[in-house]
Amino acid sequence: MRKLLLILFIGLFTSAAALAQDGMVVTGKLLDAQTKEPLIGATVGVKGTTNGTAVSLTGGFKIKAENGATLVFTYIGYVTKEITVTGNDMGEVLLDPSSSSVKEVVVSANTSKAIDRKTPIAVSSVGPVYIEEKGAGAEFPELLKSAPGVMTSKGGGGYGDSRINIRGFSSNNVALLINGLPVNDVEAGKIYWNDWAGLSDVTTNMQVQRGIGASTVAVPSLGGTINITTKSTETQEGGTISQTLGTYGQSKTLISYSTGLTDKGWATSFLLSKSKGDGYAPGLYYTGYSYFANISKVLSPSQTLSFNFMGATQIHGQRYTFNTINTYRANTLGIRYNSDYGYLNGQLLSAEQNYYNKPLASLNHNWKIDETSSLSTVVYGSWGTGAARYLAGTPSPGLTPGTSNAPVPRTGDIYSPIDFNAIVQQNVANPDGSSTRYFQNTANNHQQYGLLSTYKKTIGDVDLLAGIDGRYYQGEHYYQVQDLLGGHYIVDTRSNSLTSPTGDINNPNRLVQVGDKFNNDYTYRVASEGVYLQAEYNKNDLSAFASLAGTNTSNQRTDYFNYLTTDPNRTSKWVNFLGYQAKGGANYNLDAHNNVFANIGYIQRAPLVANVFLNKKNDLNPDAKPEKLLSYELGYGFRSSMFSANVNLYRASYKDRAKTTVLQDNNDNTLYTVNITGINELHQGAEFDFKFRPINTVTLSGALSVADFHYTSNTGAYQVTSDKGNTLTQSGLLLKNLKIGEFGTANTSAQTTGALGLDVQVLPRVKIGANWNYYARYYASFDPTKLTTAQQNTAGQAYTNYQLPNFSTADLNFVYRFKFAGLDASFIANVYNVFNTEYIADAFETSIPGSADAYTFAKRTNALGVWYGSPRTYVTTLKIKF
């Protein structure tokens, strides 16, 4: 017995000595500073040693360290933090995303980020790791395609031509904020992603807020908000070099560098990249350059200043003709067929190209006035220059094949490329020296300036925010001759006939040469002044907010061609619309795992400027009204270390919508602008998403959305204006009970979507992932001008939407992280549409059935114009950090 006690005593003493030598066990939790979510897989190490550990599913960590030792906390996309050990319980350790670096430097213009289990809205986010591992070769919208209620498409397949729909709302009702700054097109409300191609390389967080959103800007979105946060200047010196290669000639070269924070409080970061490729269909070639720069200065312990400059300049070919399914099947390229390209002097040439550059500059000042108040102010500006260049002329180019006498010359049969050399020869042979066909620019140059300033005051458990939102926009629009293709001029004839363009009244019958403006030349000006006030309550398990905002939007138009220089009506009066929004919501955390929330909002927004003026003149639209939205939502969330899930129920009533769309006449390809008012819609549905981590190395995620988007009434009268100046007013459209099809050539949204994702850390440095997306109850867009009483009586039955086939796609990704010459490196491979699924991504019913016989499914299918989705593509990326 004595011998046994002696052995136990010696063992306990030895263990205690060893523990004392190795240090005590230090515990804590590592969390995201903004969302308070655990940073699973982050690294905790003892500085100067090889001792380290990984963060668990709950964010917890345990590591042996002595008092006075320094623990280093690191995670990709977050600012590294060092803390000295002063006890065995470190509590919660918070890491800031890279966008919050340089001590207190903040690049965001307002409090627009949603926080889990606090902000009462439906939200999905992707961080820098997801973007890096799954985003190579993908465009911005595609990063969000697995979120419930979201649908994306590459459209015609051109570089940057992707689109996104949220809860059935197209991009002109979805706000895009970059660091809190609104960057949607002011006139049409749309998001042009080619303006921001390459920005994903500096994005630290991308968040899609479905419904009313958390943004405090005074001019709101109706369907949802996409909030992109870019990195600021890094606190540590370093950089990245990467090279991406993929199918169809895809290539991207990137370099970035950060100086780190100097002793005097200065820091600088920059990024440059070049992208190029052939596109997956002939004629979709592209070249793009992306740029980003940040200069930050810590002025004092309470004030910082940050300057950002970013953008992308690009040129890319576009596919704009919807061809029939039989046309794709009739040629050797199959779904990659493109009727909108050809050859000139042996060089590949697209019949339509888009080139644009829209730099965005902002200066942010953040001031922590005292412990309870702060002021954040940003001034910004953007300057857009560019155009859509396309083949035009008389007779019409007639680019759509499928007839025996396609009017545009081609190198072979009707499915062969356009013969631009033959067009040149035709123009040269014209006895009067004019050009029958030519390339024209539809130019859109603009300048935009804004000021956002938010004051925040904390009183007890309430945060009060008050701010101003001022914006000014000026956009110039004109047609310009870009290339006469062998001819010497065209005649800008002043006429109201369908066979002649409407030209310059100050210079009728002018001979227009390369570089000259013709047909139309006008400028829009849009100014808005807004104020907003928000109160946020946070105490224990309850958080709530109430927000009010008001705006005045002023519109003015100057027309240089349709009015004499002496005519005082050449510039319209300012046309004003008042708008406001009231929204609120509350979240209650039932316990550590369960939470519920609800929100409601009413929004009145000024109509878009394109709907304010009619007839391609300064004529005011008497039916232009502010658009209105009433939205409410209920949500439930569950959180645990292994499983998390969300359920959302929503209903949004959208009234007095106005829409402008451009259609093409099937006979002579004349373009018509259609102004429609009095559109009423209902968007409602249920959403579910989850994330399951059975073990630390496996993550399974998924989402499901089932919705109903339909028109609730017929419209008021609408007006049709040809691109040659003729106008026609028609009676209302019979839209009631039709599925929302974003009529015209705009794209629609599937009303049932699903997604599954699996990520497996198979080895410490090797990770594989798979994603599957499913779309159903998906409808073709249509020509709304055919939905009149006369048309439906002829058909013998009411029109119903054409439902496209259900489809699904699967993607794979592989990640290998390694050391290269002592530097962190990674090799990432992505395969999109791995099974090479053929599916219709977008469709347009060009001709509404005119008889009961033509209404058969087979005849409608044969007449349908479609774009097929992208075939299987491969992308590989090698990245080295130094």
Helices and strands as residue ranges (DSSP letters): H 2-22, E 24-32, E 43-46, E 52-54, E 60-65, E 70-74, E 81-84, E 89-95, G 98-100, E 122-126, H 128-134, G 140-144, E 150-153, E 163-166, G 171-173, E 174-178, E 181-182, G 193-196, G 199-202, E 203-210, E 224-230, E 238-246, E 251-258, E 266-277, E 286-300, E 303-317, E 323-324, H 325-329, G 334-336, E 341-344, E 347-350, E 352-357, E 360-370, E 373-393, E 418-419, H 420-429, E 437-459, E 462-483, E 490-492, E 510-512, E 517-539, E 542-559, G 568-570, E 575-589, E 594-605, G 609-611, E 613-614, E 619-620, E 627-639, E 643-664, E 671-695, E 698-711, E 718-722, E 727-730, E 752-763, E 766-776, E 778-779, E 781-782, G 784-786, H 789-795, E 803-804, E 807-820, E 823-832, E 840-845, G 853-855, H 857-863, E 864-868, E 873-881
